[in-house]
């Protein structure tokens, strides 16, 4: 059984917040929680007028030098 979930504009800030938190924990580990180091994220979304659904975009930067 396939469950469909449709995003609303109210869901978007929480989705970005959770993504940003998980990404920072993966990349910076303890430095994220202890020293506040984080990846810089430029966030935007499209509201899905027409035939598309709401979808999110993000540009990421400020990675550590040893990040692969």
Secondary structure, 3 states (H helix, E strand, C coil): CCCCCCCCCCCHHHHHHHHHHHHHHHHHCHHHHHHCCCCEEEEEEECCCCCCCCEEEEEEECCCCCCC
